[in-house]
Amino acid sequence: MTAIGLLVAFGGGIFGAAIGALSAFSFIGFLTMIGVAIQLSVAPEATDFFGVPFGAFGPHVGGFASGVAAAAYAAHKGKLESGRNIVTAGMGLNSPDVLLVGGAFGILGYVLCWIVSQVPEFGPGLAWTDYPGICVVISAFIARLLWGKTGIFGKAEKGRKFFDPTDSTKWLAFQSECGQLAVIGLGVGLLGGWLGITYGMTGALLAFGIAAASLFFLALGLSLPVTHHIALPAAIVGAASGSMIWACIAGLVCAYAGEVAARLFLCHGDTHIDPPACTIALMTMVFNFLTAVGFWAMIPMPV
């Protein structure tokens, strides 16, 4: 942790709040793909460029969490209709305090990431969780407790069961039914797994980058699937196991895990708690632990 890092996090948080959480996150996707291109063509061993999409502009700093917090604050102050609105750019509210909240949460995300990185890893290169992902979740919990009125879980609408929300309160109504989740989990799991098997962890970054960048079109109002919580873990499993089957299974599990997280934390809440971040944090922990104990070698797959 450095003073420069804190200042950059503050600036990144302001920028993330200014352009909106979803737009900021899609930028991470494009930056990640640029980083992968640099790594594969110029510096195959390593590149410092990833310090941009996963550091100064990471999801936990200026690339998403700051926009989520700014939206929660803006709704609390009556400047935004809903704290779940992660599309509207904070700059358009003409309210400097909203942007400053984004800056403060940029610093918070930077500090949180330093804290969680102190937890011992499962093994070399096997972090106990995805650091940006878990920090996005913690940051969103804090924002809801500060400015939301529903509590962490919220309450179901009258006459509805908790895990059976209406379409109007669902995370993505077009990506919430079992069949739809199974097919997108299968397809993205296979694609992510192939990238992981072919290019290792660089392929996992590419899988994440492609999925994250595609959200630019979701911000434009198109009904595109949200898949980075499927693509990244599937690629991690593909790289670790060398198996398309295991990667496909990982993709399916993560597709459903994302929807469970949405119904648990988001559907009945009045601020945004990100289902993909919940999924990535949890499933990275699970899959890295399985890698550490040699699970994939215990149960090998033919493909």
C-alpha positions, 0 to 999 in steps of 0.5 A: 500500500502506498500514498500514490496508490491511495491517491490513484484509487481516489481519482479512479473512484471519482471517474468510476462514479462519473461514468457509472458502474456498468460502463466502468466495468466494461472498460475493464474488459477492454483494458484486460484484452489489451493487456492479454494482447501485450502479454502474448505478443510483447512480454509473454512472461509478464506485463505490468499493464494488468495493474490498470484493469485490476489495480488503479481501475480494478472492479474494487476501485474505479471500475465498478464498486465506486459506481455502485456506492455512488448510486446507493448514495445518490438514491438515498439523497433522492438524486437517483430513482433507484440505488440499483441503477448502475447504468446512469452516469453519476456525472449527469446528476450534477452533484459533486458529492456523489462523485466524492462518494465514489472517490471515497469508495475507491480508497476503501476498495484499495484498502480492502484489497490490501487487507484480503491479500494478507490472508495466506494462499492455498499454494503458490499462485492459488489465492484464497479467493478472487481479491477484486471480487470479494472486495466488490462484495464487501464494498456493496454490503457497506454501501447498503448498510449505509444508505439502503433501507432493506438490509442485506437480504431484503424481504419478498414481495407480498404473496411471493416466496423469497426465492421466487421474485417477480420479473420486475425485481429479478436481476436479469429476467431473461437470464433467470430460468433453469433452461436459459442458465443451463445453456449459457453456462454450458456454452460459456463454460466450454469457451472459457475452458478452452481459453484456459486450457490453451493459454493458461491463466492468460486465457482466463484473463482473456475469457474475463475480458471478453465477457466484461467488455460485452457488457458495454452493449448491455449498458446500451439496452440490449439483452446481452447475457452477463457471463464473466462470472461463468467465463473466468472460473471455467477458464481457471478450472480449464487451466488447472485441470486440462479438461473441457468437461470439468470446465463445462461443469464449472460453467454450469455451477457458476451460472446457477450460483450467480442467479442464487446470489441475485435472489439472495442479495439483489432481488429484494434489495434497494442497492446493488450487490453484484451477483457475479462478484459474489460468484467469482469470489466464492467459486474461485475459493472453491476451485483454487482449493480443489486445485491445491488438494489435487482434486482434478488429478484424483478424478481425471476426465477424458476430454 
